[in-house]
Amino acid sequence: MPPRPIRLPSLDALLAFDAVARAGSFEAAAAELALTASAVAKRVAGLEERLDQPLFLRQPPKGLSLTPAGHEYLPQVRQALALLQAMPLHQRASPQRERLRVSSTPTFARQLLVPALPGFAAAYPHVELELTLSVPLLAEGDAGADVEIRHGAVPDDLAADQVLLRDQLTPLASPALLARHAPLHAPANLLALPLLRTPLQPWAPWLRAAGLSDTPEPDEGPRLVDLGLVLAAALAGQGVALARLSLARHELAEDRLIQPFALTVPAERHYGLLVHRLSPAAEAFAAWLHGHCRVLEAENSSAAA
């Protein structure tokens, strides 16, 4: 008669049996193996079915205890697992994931960083990036961040080599708002429309370049303490935003915002990158983000030309 085929259990089932025997419960073994308790229980039950005998006594509420067969089987399993773990090919280190915590101003994160993150993840799959938001006006950042994206003046808040993006400012409005008013033939016509206001970006630089130096800052309507809120208000037709071309690039491309005049002025405050804890992941992120922002800056120059 031909020999009966050997019915070897799966390695996953043996690992589950060993973990449960060591931890004393399915729940504790599940935490160790990064599985659910029910998945561990199914693996052990499958092993018991293959061996045709129980390995554990289920004794609620006391938990689990090894049967005599389990006591006999456990050292054999551990010896086999130790032999497998000792093989040189099984000892090759898996790629280490490096954690990087990034703090960013809200609008930069939503409009520029998050849409581009798939490119960073593809280039650096070993970096586990965690993104948190800061409060620019209150100068409140994330004290635990490895790198910080900051909005500030050069040189007071940023050094020249930390600058990510030198932006261009121009008025932007929704098609619905423009349709409710007379055509804008000259910059002075803009004063008939509500101008959105924020302490983060006064209108004075653009008004001065447009020959409207005597025009005061707008003093009506909500005071929006976030550049993203200014864009949201413009998209809702509530007024004209003095916006950065980089932040509104998608809205402009989709014609959800209109640039009524070609006139742009350089922003006086810039986005910059500060590295608080130097590491390979921080260096990789800094190089990638500077490269991404150079592309955006080139697009801004083309749009402003």
C-alpha positions in Angstrom: 0.0 0.0 0.0 1.3 3.5 -0.8 2.2 5.6 2.3 -0.4 7.9 3.6 0.3 11.5 2.7 1.6 13.7 5.5 -0.9 16.4 6.3 1.3 19.3 7.4 -0.4 22.2 9.2 0.1 25.7 7.9 2.8 27.9 9.3 0.2 30.6 10.2 -1.6 28.0 12.3 1.6 27.0 14.1 2.4 30.6 14.8 -1.1 31.2 16.2 -0.9 28.1 18.4 2.5 29.2 19.8 1.3 32.8 20.4 -1.9 31.7 22.2 0.0 29.3 24.4 2.4 32.1 25.3 -0.2 34.8 25.8 -2.9 32.8 27.4 -5.8 34.2 25.3 -6.9 34.7 21.7 -7.2 38.5 22.3 -3.6 38.9 23.6 -2.2 36.6 20.8 -4.2 38.7 18.2 -2.5 41.9 19.4 0.9 40.3 19.1 0.2 38.9 15.6 -1.7 42.1 14.4 -4.8 40.0 13.7 -8.3 39.8 15.1 -9.1 37.5 17.9 -11.6 35.6 15.7 -8.9 35.1 13.1 -6.5 33.6 15.6 -9.2 31.4 17.1 -10.0 30.1 13.6 -6.4 29.2 12.9 -6.1 27.3 16.2 -9.4 25.5 15.5 -8.2 24.6 12.0 -4.9 23.2 13.5 -6.9 21.1 16.1 -9.2 19.8 13.3 -6.1 18.8 11.3 -4.6 17.0 14.3 -8.0 15.6 15.2 -7.6 16.6 18.9 -8.0 19.7 21.0 -4.9 21.6 22.0 -6.6 24.0 24.4 -9.3 23.7 27.1 -11.7 26.6 26.8 -12.7 27.4 30.3 -14.6 30.7 30.6 -14.0 32.9 32.5 -10.6 31.5 33.3 -9.5 31.5 29.7 -7.4 28.9 27.9 -5.2 26.2 29.2 -3.2 23.5 27.3 -4.5 20.0 27.1 -2.1 17.1 27.6 -1.7 16.9 23.8 -1.1 20.6 23.6 1.6 20.3 26.3 3.3 17.6 24.2 2.9 19.4 20.9 4.1 22.8 22.0 7.9 22.1 22.4 7.9 20.3 19.1 6.3 23.3 17.4 8.6 25.7 19.0 11.6 23.7 18.0 10.4 23.6 14.4 9.8 27.4 14.4 13.2 28.0 15.9 14.8 26.0 13.1 12.9 28.0 10.5 13.9 31.3 12.1 17.5 30.3 12.2 17.8 29.9 8.4 19.9 32.8 7.0 17.4 33.5 4.2 14.7 34.0 6.8 16.8 36.5 8.7 17.0 39.2 5.9 15.9 42.4 7.4 12.7 43.8 5.9 12.8 47.5 4.9 12.5 49.7 8.0 9.7 52.3 7.8 10.9 55.7 8.9 8.3 58.0 10.5 8.2 61.7 9.6 5.9 64.2 11.2 5.2 67.3 9.1 3.5 70.4 10.4 1.9 72.7 7.8 -0.3 75.8 7.5 -3.8 74.6 6.7 -4.2 76.1 3.2 -0.8 75.0 2.0 -1.6 71.5 3.2 -5.0 71.3 1.5 -4.3 73.1 -1.7 -0.7 72.2 -2.5 0.7 69.4 -0.3 -2.0 66.8 0.0 -2.8 66.6 -3.8 1.0 65.9 -4.4 1.6 63.4 -1.6 1.0 60.3 -3.8 4.1 61.3 -5.7 6.1 61.4 -2.5 4.7 58.1 -1.3 5.7 56.5 -4.6 9.2 57.8 -4.5 9.8 57.1 -0.8 7.5 54.1 0.2 9.6 53.5 3.4 8.6 56.9 4.9 5.5 56.9 7.0 4.4 60.6 6.9 2.1 62.1 9.5 0.7 65.5 8.6 -0.6 68.0 11.3 -1.9 71.6 10.9 -0.6 74.8 12.5 -2.3 78.1 13.3 -0.3 80.7 11.4 -1.7 83.9 12.8 -1.2 82.7 16.4 2.3 81.3 15.5 1.2 78.0 17.0 2.9 75.0 15.4 3.3 71.3 16.3 6.1 71.1 18.9 6.7 67.4 18.0 7.1 68.0 14.2 10.2 66.9 12.5 9.7 69.5 9.7 7.5 72.5 9.6 6.0 74.4 6.6 5.7 78.0 7.8 4.2 81.2 6.3 6.3 84.2 7.1 8.6 87.1 6.2 12.1 86.8 5.0 14.4 87.2 6.9 12.5 87.5 10.1 10.6 84.2 10.0 12.5 82.4 7.3 16.0 82.3 5.9 16.4 82.7 2.2 17.4 79.0 1.7 14.2 77.9 3.6 11.8 79.6 1.1 9.7 77.0 -0.7 7.6 79.3 -3.0 7.7 82.9 -4.0 4.1 83.5 -5.0 2.2 86.0 -7.1 -1.0 87.8 -5.9 -4.0 88.7 -8.0 -7.7 89.3 -7.6 -9.9 86.3 -8.2 -13.7 86.0 -8.2 -16.4 83.5 -9.0 -18.2 83.6 -12.4 -21.5 84.0 -10.4 -20.2 87.2 -8.6 -18.9 88.7 -11.9 -22.2 88.0 -13.6 -24.1 90.1 -11.0 -22.0 93.2 -11.6 -21.0 95.4 -14.5 -18.1 94.3 -16.6 -14.6 95.1 -15.2 -12.9 97.2 -17.8 -10.3 98.7 -15.4 -8.9 97.9 -11.9 -10.9 100.8 -10.5 -14.1 99.0 -11.4 -13.1 96.3 -8.9 -14.0 98.7 -6.1 -17.7 98.3 -6.9 -17.5 94.7 -5.8 -17.1 93.4 -2.2 -13.4 92.8 -1.4 -12.7 89.9 0.9 -10.3 90.8 3.8 -7.8 88.9 5.8 -5.0 90.0 8.1 -2.7 87.5 6.4 -2.8 89.4 3.1 -3.7 93.1 2.8 -4.9 94.5 -0.5 -2.4 97.4 -0.5 0.4 95.9 -2.6 -2.0 95.1 -5.5 -4.0 98.3 -5.2 -0.7 100.3 -5.3 0.5 98.5 -8.4 -2.9 99.1 -10.1 -2.6 102.9 -9.5 -5.2 102.9 -6.6 -2.9 103.8 -3.8 -5.5 106.0 -2.1 -7.9 103.2 -1.7 -8.2 102.0 1.9 -8.2 98.4 3.0 -11.7 96.9 3.0 -13.5 97.3 6.3 -16.8 95.5 5.7 -17.7 91.8 5.7 -16.2 89.0 7.8 -12.5 89.1 8.7 -11.2 85.7 7.5 -8.1 84.6 9.4 -7.1 81.8 7.0 -6.2 82.0 3.3 -8.3 78.9 2.6 -11.3 80.5 4.1 -10.8 83.5 1.7 -10.7 81.1 -1.3 -13.9 79.4 0.0 -15.7 82.7 0.3 -14.6 83.7 -3.2 -15.9 80.4 -4.6 -19.2 81.0 -2.8 -19.5 84.3 -4.6 -19.2 86.4 -1.4 -16.5 88.7 -2.7 -13.2 89.1 -4.6 -10.2 87.4 -3.1 -6.6 88.7 -3.4 -5.2 85.3 -3.8 -2.0 83.4 -4.5 -1.9 81.8 -7.9 -0.4 78.6 -6.5 -3.2 78.1 -4.0 -6.0 78.7 -6.6 -4.4 76.8 -9.5 -7.0 74.0 -9.6 -9.9 76.4 -9.2 -8.5 78.6 -12.0 -8.0 75.6 -14.3 -11.6 74.4 -13.7 -13.0 78.0 -14.2 -14.5 78.0 -10.8 -12.5 81.2 -10.2 -11.8 83.9 -12.7 -8.7 86.2 -12.9 -10.3 89.5 -14.2 -6.9 91.3 -14.6 -3.5 90.1 -15.8 -1.8 92.3 -13.2 -0.1 90.3 -10.5 2.3 91.4 -7.7 4.8 89.4 -5.7 3.7 88.2 -2.3 5.5 89.8 0.5 5.3 86.7 2.8 6.4 83.3 1.6 6.0 79.6 2.4 9.2 78.1 3.8 10.4 74.7 5.1 12.1 74.4 8.5 13.8 71.1 9.4 13.7 70.7 13.2 15.1 67.1 13.4 17.5 66.1 10.6 17.1 62.5 9.4 17.2 60.7 6.0 13.3 61.0 5.8 13.4 64.7 6.6 16.1 65.3 3.9 14.2 63.3 1.4 11.0 65.2 2.1 12.7 68.6 1.9 14.3 67.8 -1.4 11.0 66.5 -2.8 9.0 69.5 -1.6 11.5 72.0 -2.8 11.4 70.4 -6.3 7.6 70.3 -6.3 7.4 74.0 -5.4 9.9 74.9 -8.1 7.5 73.4 -10.6 4.6 75.4 -9.1 6.7 78.6 -9.2 7.4 78.0 -12.9 3.6 77.6 -13.5 3.0 80.8 -11.6 5.5 82.7 -13.8 3.8 81.4 -16.9 0.3 82.4 -15.7 1.5 85.8 -14.7 3.3 86.5 -18.0 
